[in-house]
Amino acid sequence: MLINALIYQKTITVLRMMMAVQSKYIVYGLAVMLLPGLMGVASALPDTDGDGVPDHTDLCPNLAEDYDEEFGLVIDGCPADFVPWYDADYDGIQDHMDDCPLTQETYNRYQDSDGCPDISPYDEEVGHDTDGDGIIDIMDLCPTRYESFNGVDDHDGCPDDYMTLRDSDGDGISDSLDLCPNESEIYNLYMDTDGCPDVIASAPVNGDGMTDVDGDGIDDRWDTCPAEPENFNGYLDWDGCPDVTAVTVNTWFDTDYDNIPDADDACPNQRENYNKFQDEDGCPDVMVIPALGDYDSDGIADGADLCPYEREVYNKYMDSDGCPDAIFDVRTDMDSDFDGITDSMDLCPTRAEIYNGILDEDGCPDRYTTIIDADMDGVADGNDICPQEPETYNMYQDEDGCPDVIEDGVAVQFVFADADEDGIDDRWDTCTDEAENFNGYLDWDGCPDVVVQAVNTWFDRDHDNIPDDADLCPDHRENYNRHMDTDGCPDSYPITTVLDLDSDGLSDDADLCPEVAETYNMYQDEDGCPDAPPAGVLNPDSDFDGIIDILDLCPTRAETYNGILDDDGCPDRPSLSQDPDFDGVVNGLDLCPLQPETYNMYQDEDGCPDVIEDG
């Protein structure tokens, strides 16, 4: 009888609470009608935790609502002390118990307690998961490729690549999908996937302009319980949740309610966030994800960064440690875009620098697709006076891209090599070991030319194998670069993008057949399509590699265009085709693979920048 009385009393208490929120779940008259059946009649709607709140409206379908009056009768299906921070995917299973803390459980009565969207063998209507990454196919953007769970775009089901792994603002949304890549998302259940700090129009706003849904004076971006106001009782008042002061249970203290006793808790007043990273220390740690490489995007890899979560302030003081060493005077050292380059030095003070090795010191967000840097010295070829020789950064003309030298305190201007001393740099000299004779004929090419004479009335003054009557530039040799090679002019191919889907050497924006490779046969080679050569074409090219036979060292074997000796007409070996210093000597033969060869007729085959002094 005592048990029945207690059950009846509890039922009346629960009913009274439910009637207090009748506008949300139940009207008064219906409550009276249901009173006799509350103890024995099951609801027709699914209710996994049996708390009287149907699963489709229950924010915690696996945790029972406790109808606690002390917290204002917030009937959301969750217990009063439930903190959303513990449940990142809001599936009702706390993160430290959830095998898939970022993916919601599929409640299909099959392994519903593990927190993962399992497939029930008894229910064919539940979506399949082909790649087994825990994201069912109907929600998986890459259903046949396993999601790489690394804290960035983990909800899309796709393995992240280099571009998607970049997350400049560290809000968990990759820059490629982030509409505001330099401003962190404010997770307030409003447009949380766009990456922008959105504001709910109807929500209260604090003095700083940030939303405060529960009106407790704590911004939603910092509020662990954005829908429940903080009760400000001197205990964890900073977290935004209506906390209850910790109590003693068998002399076992746990001040912050993170299930780690204070004696073992390194942060007894801050809850552990259970993200499978140092979850035993009791502190809300940030997971270190090696795949990201540079978490704070300061250009210093996390492995070498003493402050991997704080951006280096580049002020010429301990700039290599990765820490913001000096405190700026905001009057003179403002950094509006927070890219580590002060506004006074920043060419783009309102747009953050993209640290990609290209002009990283100018403060502007450069792109790989629009900038080429052949010598990889950080100065784009368009601004580099020496595009094939890397800049020597010695505080002397470091912006010109040339390896200038300072000797005994005196700056020595960089001079290009001129082996034959004819006044024409070797880089432009066609005959580096023979001096130009300057006879008014082709004096610019560096070769001792002889004025051409008529031979069978067929003239070719510039010796490019194109007769003068068909040569648009009869005094300038054709450079045979697979771009308008029949006009006789040394053309430069206009490159506006580096995309080349069919790998035929023609960028897609200029390629009429971007998915089919050009057949280089001296016939319409600039259109990017595999055209058939007409009969009787001049300048035969037996291997169709775009280099005519008289200039081709391997006329029967096609050149492999891989950036290594592409002008000799021979297929270079792939195993030796890496040439990071772009000096034309592949790594397998290059004694100095990271320093370009200086072509001065002295040991030019070793790949090292040798110098000839005083002959």
Secondary structure as GFF3:
##gff-version 3
##sequence-region A 1 615
A	DSSP	alpha_helix	2	20	.	.	.	ID=ss1
A	DSSP	alpha_helix	28	34	.	.	.	ID=ss2
A	DSSP	three_ten_helix	35	37	.	.	.	ID=ss3
A	DSSP	three_ten_helix	69	71	.	.	.	ID=ss4
A	DSSP	three_ten_helix	84	86	.	.	.	ID=ss5
A	DSSP	three_ten_helix	95	97	.	.	.	ID=ss6
A	DSSP	three_ten_helix	137	139	.	.	.	ID=ss7
A	DSSP	alpha_helix	162	165	.	.	.	ID=ss8
A	DSSP	three_ten_helix	262	264	.	.	.	ID=ss9
A	DSSP	three_ten_helix	290	292	.	.	.	ID=ss10
A	DSSP	three_ten_helix	302	304	.	.	.	ID=ss11
A	DSSP	three_ten_helix	368	370	.	.	.	ID=ss12
A	DSSP	three_ten_helix	381	383	.	.	.	ID=ss13
A	DSSP	beta_strand	405	407	.	.	.	ID=ss14
A	DSSP	beta_strand	410	412	.	.	.	ID=ss15
A	DSSP	three_ten_helix	468	470	.	.	.	ID=ss16
A	DSSP	three_ten_helix	508	510	.	.	.	ID=ss17
A	DSSP	three_ten_helix	574	576	.	.	.	ID=ss18
###
